[in-house]
Amino acid sequence: MLKVENLTKKFEESYALKDVNFSLKKGEIHGLVGANGSGKSTLMNILFGSGHIKDTGGYSGRIFIEEENITISSTLDALRHGIGLVHQEFALLGSLDISSNIKINRENIYPLAGKILGREFGIVDTKKNKEDAKNALSKIGVNIDPSIKVSNVSINMKQFIEIAREIDNTNLKILMLDEPTASLNQEDTRILLKSLRAIADTGISIIFVSHRLEEVTQICDRVTVLRDGEVISHYSKEEFEINKIALDMIGIQVVQTKRKRTVGNRDKIISFQNVQVTQGDKLYKEISLDIKKGEVLGITGLAGYGQEIFGYGLMGLYDMKGNVFINGEKVIPGDVGLISKKGIYMLPDERKEMGLLLGSSIWENVVFGSYEQHKEFLKYPKMKGLSFLNHGVIDNYSSKLVEDLNIKVRDIYQPIKELSGGNQQKVCIARALTINPEILFVGEPTRGIDIYSKEIVLEMLLKMNEEKGMTIVISSGEIGELKRICDRIVIMYGGEVFDILEPDVDDEVFSLAISGRRVESYEKN
Ligand SMILES: Nc1ncnc2c1ncn2[C@@H]1O[C@H](COP(=O)(O)OP(=O)(O)OP(=O)(O)O)[C@@H](O)[C@H]1O
């Protein structure tokens, strides 16, 4: 179906891809793996004719589709050749319904469409659009009313809608998926993976990019490993071995981080008492939770069940009402100024909303907002915000953090918008660590991050907890990670705190709790 030969892409003097050879068979699911910044997105962006490839000098090398040597210089070229891409970041229009999003630019038009006063016009056949949308969604195992507005659906569902939009294209030959399961819960991941196999069986070829090697080895027919823009190895199904693939990706053995647990009875640092949280048309009622000083608290559950509501509510991203106490003192949720002064910082899980200063450099993003905590960043600390910055100190500090967190950059002056997604994510973590809050709320801290850097990020969080006594609240769907590093894990179910579990209880207990059941009822059944 596809063959690329000596594909090379340079950004100024540095290679993002170097002489990459890669092939994709008809109906194959091909895993593309590599550390953050290894060139996966660049490869897909070239194949999808992304503007930023052209704007930065194009690519060299040859691309063949079904033996035909083609040039891809625009998205239109890619679409014409039947290539579709689903990005990590969603590009849906929230104010439109699901079917309008799926049929965008491919709307069904009534045959009576024609010309009025010389202008072309058409009337959209919304009924047919809905049928098509339903059909595309059913191919990926989803049954939902396509008239629902996209702004009212969960992140899980948005991912399915994005994929359905590509599937709806009858000309589709190659579907490229950039971390399609990163925002899905376990059940939806299972549904998606199963559907991808069914889609591949219809003859569509799939490029599957993911940092979750278990999924890659489960679903793919072959895997190609990239490291620093070069192909390091190819594997076919019978040769798959996660450790071997990981070693090829990173170059060194990855050691899993684990917390040495030392919790005793601790004082409450934050207490949510019967709070009510509203997010869009969702309402969470009568929620209570105590967070203990110095603990690492995990919050998990199926997507949409509210694991993020505490941080988001406290910081005013969702509307929270009710009694919230910080160190025994009542605060008004959403009063961000006061809450920040009390040493609370939140890093939300939606990357786009993380507040990266996209036009600024890495160092600016790392130290932004932390001059209070790091007076050494200022030449004249007494002048506060009016002081010149102490660039020597800031440069050393940012360079060290970039190195410690394994962030792949040219130098700390590089604009953050030039970094790969995973490396941008790590800069967000770097900023949170620099702000050094007393309490850190962090959502999905390892999403989009490669297996090696994941461990570094987890290790850094633990270090901040152990050495600085930082209380850390992590909302995440990565239960395995939470079990390794948390003191307690809150399970949200149906918009309530369903249970709080010790991290070393059986996996089975966790799985049951996540689906709203308890062990006793399981045993009875
Ligand atoms: N516009 C740009 N200018 C300069 N360098 C760039 C630009 N876009 C990407 N790069 C560099 O190209 C390299 C490959 O990035 P790419 O986004 O392809 O990595 P990736 O494998 O997709 O990473 P991730 O797993 O983090 O998504 C990185 O070093 C990145 O900094």
PDBQT file of the ligand as one rigid body, heavy atoms in Angstrom, charges set to zero:
ROOT
HETATM    1  N1  LIG A 601       8.864  23.337  13.493  1.00  0.00    +0.000 N 
HETATM    2  C1  LIG A 601       9.914  22.726  14.018  1.00  0.00    +0.000 A 
HETATM    3  N2  LIG A 601      11.102  23.366  14.150  1.00  0.00    +0.000 NA
HETATM    4  C2  LIG A 601      12.177  22.766  14.668  1.00  0.00    +0.000 A 
HETATM    5  N3  LIG A 601      12.181  21.486  15.105  1.00  0.00    +0.000 NA
HETATM    6  C3  LIG A 601      11.047  20.796  15.002  1.00  0.00    +0.000 A 
HETATM    7  C4  LIG A 601       9.853  21.367  14.474  1.00  0.00    +0.000 A 
HETATM    8  N4  LIG A 601       8.865  20.423  14.522  1.00  0.00    +0.000 NA
HETATM    9  C5  LIG A 601       9.438  19.310  15.060  1.00  0.00    +0.000 A 
HETATM   10  N5  LIG A 601      10.728  19.531  15.335  1.00  0.00    +0.000 N 
HETATM   11  C6  LIG A 601      11.691  18.578  15.922  1.00  0.00    +0.000 C 
HETATM   12  O1  LIG A 601      11.634  17.349  15.220  1.00  0.00    +0.000 OA
HETATM   13  C7  LIG A 601      11.914  16.260  16.106  1.00  0.00    +0.000 C 
HETATM   14  C8  LIG A 601      10.893  15.171  15.933  1.00  0.00    +0.000 C 
HETATM   15  O2  LIG A 601       9.668  15.607  16.477  1.00  0.00    +0.000 OA
HETATM   16  P1  LIG A 601       8.320  14.760  16.368  1.00  0.00    +0.000 P 
HETATM   17  O3  LIG A 601       7.209  15.666  16.757  1.00  0.00    +0.000 OA
HETATM   18  O4  LIG A 601       8.259  14.116  15.043  1.00  0.00    +0.000 OA
HETATM   19  O5  LIG A 601       8.563  13.649  17.505  1.00  0.00    +0.000 OA
HETATM   20  P2  LIG A 601       7.593  12.486  18.011  1.00  0.00    +0.000 P 
HETATM   21  O6  LIG A 601       8.327  11.198  17.824  1.00  0.00    +0.000 OA
HETATM   22  O7  LIG A 601       6.271  12.594  17.365  1.00  0.00    +0.000 OA
HETATM   23  O8  LIG A 601       7.498  12.806  19.584  1.00  0.00    +0.000 OA
HETATM   24  P3  LIG A 601       6.304  12.645  20.666  1.00  0.00    +0.000 P 
HETATM   25  O9  LIG A 601       6.336  11.223  21.119  1.00  0.00    +0.000 OA
HETATM   26  O10 LIG A 601       6.740  13.555  21.769  1.00  0.00    +0.000 OA
HETATM   27  O11 LIG A 601       5.025  13.067  20.035  1.00  0.00    +0.000 OA
HETATM   28  C9  LIG A 601      11.952  16.853  17.514  1.00  0.00    +0.000 C 
HETATM   29  O12 LIG A 601      13.283  17.007  17.917  1.00  0.00    +0.000 OA
HETATM   30  C10 LIG A 601      11.301  18.220  17.349  1.00  0.00    +0.000 C 
HETATM   31  O13 LIG A 601      11.816  19.162  18.255  1.00  0.00    +0.000 OA
ENDROOT
TORSDOF 0
